Amino acid sequence: MKTLVLAAAGVIAVIGTAVVTKQESVQADRNLLRVVQIDEMSTARAAHQAVLLGSGEVLITGGCSGGCDTNLRSTELYEPSTRVFRPAAAMATARSSHVAVPLTDGRVLVAGGWSERRATRSAEIYDPGSNRFVAAGGLTVERAAPTASRLPDGRVLIAGGQTSEFEPLASAELFDPSSSSFSSTASMSVPRVGHAAVSLADGRVLITGGRIARRGEILYSAEIFDPSTNQFQPTGDMSSPRHKHAAALLPDGRVLVVGGSDVRDQRGRYRSSEIYDPATGEFTDGPDMSWPRFKLPHAVAVLPSGAVLVAGGAARLELYAPGSQTFVPVEGELSGPREFATASLLPSGEVLVLGGYDEQIRVSASSWLVRVP
């Protein structure tokens, strides 16, 4: 177990010497900031999913292992009070690059992804009370790497992704928990994979970027799904074409979009960010991050303070402070760039960072706990 030094949004904390300076952008009258390596997961995972349960535990499902060439059926639970991982029930289908969404009744929908080198239609529901997965019908089409967003009425929107032939999808569908079934809904304006989805304060869903074809262009465009009409509507374009990026809802209702890459993929990674304002339907340029990052769709977390922790796509973490509109790096390195890792906000305000792989596609079981008051 190893403790690192963290500098965040005007606060510098040195573990062991308790040296703290305070600036206006962050409340520094709480405990020291720190990043701590904890016990490893039972299995190395990347392109997995991590979902906070009502009990405060985190359910970790699937992912890939080895050189990301093997999909996993296994799942595990993280217990924050003991910082221990323990095995949970196995899924019926091995999967990576899938979706996992907490339902309003506390169960978790798991759907799609890559399974045995093919995109799958398989869906199942995890019940924390019984520690069991049960079948949940099936997606209307096979999908790997779609996005999933829970709507205000409890339904789940699943959009885009790609087929077994790596062709991006424009189609979308809705999961109804009351009938445990999927049904087609309106399609997006264009096919998208490697896109990002974020629920807005008014219940609509913003979809940004992605790739339009297997070897096609990367998209500037964005659109919004309105659950009252079950339709997608165009909105303003981003400043840069992006895929494999991340998006997070800010406390004021705007959306922070970070990182990703252009058509060059690894060689075209971005440091840039932009901000979407639902009131105007427009994107504006945000500050640059300290490092270029991509493959981080589930590796950002909005903290209770409103700051956004960016934990994936690079070997270092950083914080976006909405008040000062700046990114501030976290001192110390993780074990590699953590591509396709996850970052989960815990009830304590800590963030659990799990797995991912490095630039040589070496999948990791390492886990970190980030405390940011």
JOKALIN-V807378 format. One line per field, one symbol per residue. ss: DSSP state (2 for helix, 1 for strand, 0 for the rest). phi: phi as a letter, one per 40 degrees, with the letter a starting at -180 (. if undefined). psi: psi as a letter, one per 40 degrees, with the letter a starting at -180 (. if undefined). A space follows every 10 residues. Layout:
BEGIN
ss=???
phi=???
psi=???
END
This chain:
BEGIN
ss=0011011100 1111000011 1000000000 0001111100 0000010011 1100000111 1001100001 1100111110 0001111100 0000110011 1100000111 1001100111 1111111000 0111111111 1111001111 0000011110 0100000110 0111110000 1111100000 0110011110 0000111100 1000000100 0111110000 1111000000 0010011110 0000111100 1000222211 0011111000 0111100000 0010000001 1100000111 0000000111 1000011110 0000000010 0111100001 1111001000 0010001111 100
phi=.bbbcbbafg bbbbchbfcb bbbccbcbcb cccabbcbdc ccbcabfcbb bccccgcbcb bfhbbgcgbb cbccbabbbc cbfbcbcbdc ccbcabfbba bccccgcbcb aghcafgbcb cdaabcbccb fbbbcbgadc acabfcbbbc cdcgcbcbbg hacccgccbc caabbbccbf bbacbdccca caagcbbacc ccgcbcbbgh bcadbccccc cbabcbccbf bcbcbccccb cbafbbaacc dcgcbcbbgg acccgdcbcb ccbabbbccb gbcbcbcccc bcaafbcbbb accdcgcbcb bbgacbcabc bcccfbcbcc cgbcchcfcf cbbbccdcgc bcbbggbccc fccbbcbbbb bbc
psi=hhhiihhhfe hhhhhdefhh ihideihefa iiiihhhaii idhhiifaih hhideeihhh haaiabffeh ihdiiihhhd defiiiiiii idhhiifaih hhideeihhh iaahhfeiii eiiihhhdde fihiifbiid ihhhfaihhh ideeihhhha aiidefhihe iiihhhddef iiiiaiiidi ihieiihhhi deeihhhhai hdidfaiihd iiihhhedef ihiiaiiidi hiifaiiihi deeihhhiaa iaeebdefii eiiihhhdde fiiihaiiid iiiiffdffi hhideeihhh eieieiiihh hddefihhih iiiigiefhf iihhhideei hhhhaiiaee fhiieiiihh hg.
END
